[in-house]
Amino acid sequence: MTDPVDSSAEPGDAELAALAALLHRAEPWGDPPRDLEDSVVAAIVTEAGAASDPAPASLSEHRSRRAQSASRLIGAAAALVVIVAGVAVITRGSGDDGVAFALEGTEAAPEASATVNVAATPAGLKILLDARNLPGAPEGYMYEAWVGNGTLIVSAGTFHLRGGSGPIELWAGVTEPSFRRMWITLEPVDDDMDSSGDVRLRGSYDLAGD
């Protein structure tokens, strides 16, 4: 006696339960979009149904197609776990707390200001700067960011803003809590690596939190 041939290649309750278990295992890593699970399950069901023929030629062919359908389901479930983990990593990265502070304009740029977020990372000091009312640097000049501890100063990168304002990502190779000051200077593009002293924005922060 042979088993009845089921022409449907849709995943059964046990397969969907396995997919749900994989999703549940991925949940502690972060909060993926609410409709991610539903949309992926629906896509798997639709694909499985479309891939099945109305009447397989034989029982062996039917079983082969069922095996292929199961393989697609497992592959899709694994891919979903990777997607969820990726969303979790992105969510975690965007949630890292930094130190927020403001830069104020000097007499050379009294209307300018900026909001800054500074975070210590294994690669150094990550700085996100959002400047307002700071005009683009003239041709032949650039802005340079600096951090210092009162004795030493370290460049945190350059930018020009000639394409408009917007968040700027800068990096400095120091994370010591003694570096609490930050300022922006206008620099000529030349071979002089020292600061011009033409400060346009300045402020302070506290990595130690004291």
N, C-alpha and C positions, 0 to 999 in steps of 0.2 A: 504494500500500500504506500502510495507516494503522498507527500505533503501537498496540500492545495497550493497552487501558484498564486501568490499575491502580486499583482502587477504594479502596486504602488511602491515607489521608492522613498516615500516620506519617512522621516525619522519617527520611531515610536516613542512611547512615554519614557522608556528606560534611557533612550539616547538623549532626549531632551532633558531628563533629570541629570544625566552626566554633564551636559552642557551647563545646567544651572549650578551644579556643584563646582565646576571650574570657575564660573563667575563669582560664586560665593568666596572661593579661595582667593580671588584677586581683589575682593572688596577692601581688605585692610590697608592696601597700598594707596588708596585714594578714592576720590569720588568722580567716576566717569560720567559723561552725559546721561541723564535719566532714561532716554529712549535708546541707548546704545544696545542693550541686551535685546529688547523687543525687535529692533530693526534687523539685527544680525540673525536672530532665530527665524524671523519671517523670510529673510533672504535665503537661508538654508533650506527651509521648507519649500519655497518656490522653486529653487534650483533642483531639489531632489524630485519634485513632482514633474518638472519639465524634462528631466533627464530620462524618465521611465517611458518605455513604449507601451501602448495599450495591451499588447499580447506578446510576451517573450516567446521565442521559438521553442524553448525547452526549459525544463526545470534547472538544468545546469547553467544555462544562460541567465536565467532569472536570479539564481544564487550569486553568479558572478557580478551581476549588476547591483544586487543588494550589497555585496562586499565593497564595490566601488562607491556606492552611496554612503556606506558607513565610513569609508576612508575619507570622503569629502567632508562628512560631518565632523570627524575627529580633527582633520586639518583646519576646518573653519573654527572649531572650538579653541584649538591651540593658537590660531591667529588672533582670536578674540582676546585670549588671556594676554598676549603680547601687546595688543592695542590698549587694553585696560591698564596694564603695567606702565605703558608709555604715558598714558594720560595721568597716571598717578605721579610719575616722575616729574612731568611738567607742572602738575599742581603743587607738588612739594617744592620744586625750585622756585615757583612764583611766590610761594608763601614764606620763603626765608626772610627773617626779619633783619633789617639793616638799621642804621642810624640816620634818621631824617633831620635835616637842618636847612637853613636858608643862607644864601649869599646876598650881601647888600652891595649896591653900586657905590663906587667912590666918586670923588669930585670929577674925575675924568669921564664917568658914565653915571650921572646921578639918577637917571630914569631906569637903569638896568637893575635886575634882580634875578635870582635863580633859586629853585628848590633842588636839593641834592639828597640822594640816598647813598650811604657808604656802607659796605659790608665786607668783613674780612673773610677771605676764601683761601683754600690751599694754594691758589695761584697768585695771591696778592690781594690788594685792596681794589674791590670792584666799585666803581663810582658811576652813578647815573645822574646826569646833570640836565635840568630843564631850564634853559635861560629864557628870560622875558625882557623885551626892550633892549636887547644887546644887539647893535647893528652888526651886519656882516663885516668881517675884517677887510680892510682895503686890499687891493691887489698888491702883492709883494709883502703882505703881513699875514699873521695868523694869531689865533689865541692859544695860549698854553696854560694848562692847569698845573698847579703845584701844591704839594702837601709838605708841612714842616713841623718841627718840634721846638722851634726857637733857636736852634743851633744849626741843624741840617735841613736842607730842602731837597725834595725829590720831584722830578717831573712826573706828571700823571697823564701826559699826552697832549696832543694839539688838535685844533679844529678851526674852521673859518666862518661857518654860518652864512656863507654867501648864497647858499641854496635855500635859506629860510631857517627858522628856529625849529626845535624839536628835541626830544630826548637824545642825549649824547652819552655813549658808553666810554668811559675812561678807565685806565688801570694804573696803579702804582705798585711798585714791588716792595712795599713796606706795610706791615700790619701792626707794628708796635703801638700800644696805647699812648705813648708819648707824642705821637704825631697827631695833633689835634687841630691844626690850622690848615685852611685851604684858601687859595686865591687864584684869580685868573688874570694873566697879563697879556698885553698886546705886544707881539714880538715881530721884528723884521725877519724875513726868510733869508738867513745868511749862515755863515759857518761859526757863529758865536753861540756856544751852548749855554752861556750864562743867562740868567733872567735879565730882562731889560729894566725891570723895576717899574714899568708902566702898568700899574694895577688897575683893573676895571671892576672886579668883583672880589669880595673877601668875606670870610666867615670862619666859624670854628665848630668842631664836633667832638664827641667823646666816645671812643670805642670801648673804653673800660666800663662806662655806665655809672661812674661814681660822681 
